[in-house]
Amino acid sequence: MIIDSHQHFWKYDPVRDSCITDEMQLIRKDFLPPDLESVFKENHIDGSIAVQADQSDHETEFLLSLANENDLIKGVVGWIDLKSSQLESKLQEYSKYSKLKGFRTIIQGQPDDTYLLNKHFQSGVSLLLQFKYTYDVLIYHYQFKAAIKFVEKYPDQHFMLDHLGKPDIKDKEIRKWKEHIRIISQHPNLFCKLSGMITEADWQKWRYEDVYPYLEIAAEYFGVDRLCFGSDWPVCLVAGKYSEVLDIIQKFIRQVNEEERNKILGANAAKFYKLS
């Protein structure tokens, strides 16, 4: 079974989605389950984790409604205000949705002390474990120091590092990122998504050889039991086709045995997100 651990849906809104710049014009449109279904059939994908792209309660409800209507969506990583005084009651309300597996905050580009090192935010994260929800960590490579301190505080919380921590693949910066991956990977409660790589590389000129060193380091430190394939569709389309993203992973995992390949392609995601 192949599970895409990271993809998005949206109904394009030029105001809300202003972060989709002119050079990303290809994805300035709606992306909904029927669009993904045809892609999955082409590439023999069995299901996915739909991840929030907007920071609103409406976004979580939108993804849950799509998941309820579409079997290809195996789980949802939504958004919730982790600094809210009403957080516990909101989590209680969400607990009736079996496909809601966890939450994510868009930390990338935010001041670290506003989120990861903020005491109200951290207090909210501590409630996730009580309700058995996961948390996806979305950061840029220069936010690792705060992320390491953050993960250290919650040894029992299940964390997922999105997009390998967004290394600067385009400029081939790898030394500092490698050291941060070495440190943060020491926490066994943290998994890592092999996703979002071609959009951190040169969109027009990337090659497998540009991405390979980052995959090799992630595999060295996380091992085959904590790595998950993710496409970051439709964001990935600005730099390449879905099949090209999948091919990167398929090519990389040829060096391991079939059981280990199955873990990276789906079993690890199913375990982490507790998919039925």
C-alpha positions, 0 to 999 in steps of 0.5 A: 500500500502506498500512502501519500503522507502530505497533500493539500486541497483548496478552493482558490481565493486570490486574497486568502491565497496571496502567497501563491505568487505570479511564478506559481501561477500553475496552481492558482486554481481549485484543487479538489479530490476528483483532481487527485483521484486521477493522479492517484490512479495514474501513479497507483497510490492508495490514499493520502493524508490531507494537510491544512493549507489555511489557518482557520477552523473553516479549513479543518471543517473543509478537509473533514467534509472532503474526507467524509465524502472521499475514501482516498483521504485516509486522514486529515491534519487540520488547524486549531488555535493552540493558544485559545482558552477554548482549546480543550473544549474544541479538541473534545468536539473534534474527537468525534471525527475518526479521520482527524489525526492531528494538527499543524501550524504554519510556523515557517516565516513566523518569529520563533518566539511567537509560536514554538517558544511561546508559553501559551502555544506550548500549553496548547501542544501539551493538550494534544497528547491527552486527546491522542493527536499528532502535530506536524512541525513545519519550519524553514531550515533556519528555525531548527534551533527553536524546533529542537528546543520545542520537540525536547519539551514533549518526549511523549508527543508524536511529531512529524517533521514536514519537508525535511525541515525545508533545507536550502537545496537550491543553494546546496546548503547542507552542513548546518541542516545536517547537524540539526537533523542529527540532533532533532532525529535523536527524539524517537517520537519524531518522524520525517516526511520525504516531501517538498524537496523539488520546491526547495530546489531550483524549480526549472533545473533540479535533478535527482542528484541535487536531492539525493544527499538530503535523502541520504542524510535523512535516512542515516539519522531517522532510519527506515522506520521513521521516514514517510513518502509525501508529495506536497501536491499540488504545490509540487506542480510548480517544479514538477509532475507528481510522477517525478516526485514519486520517482525520486523516492522510488529511485532512492529506496531501491537500495533497501529491501522490500519490507523497508520500501513498504515502510517508507511508501506507506506503512510508517505513515499508517502507523504514525497517523493510526490509519484504519 
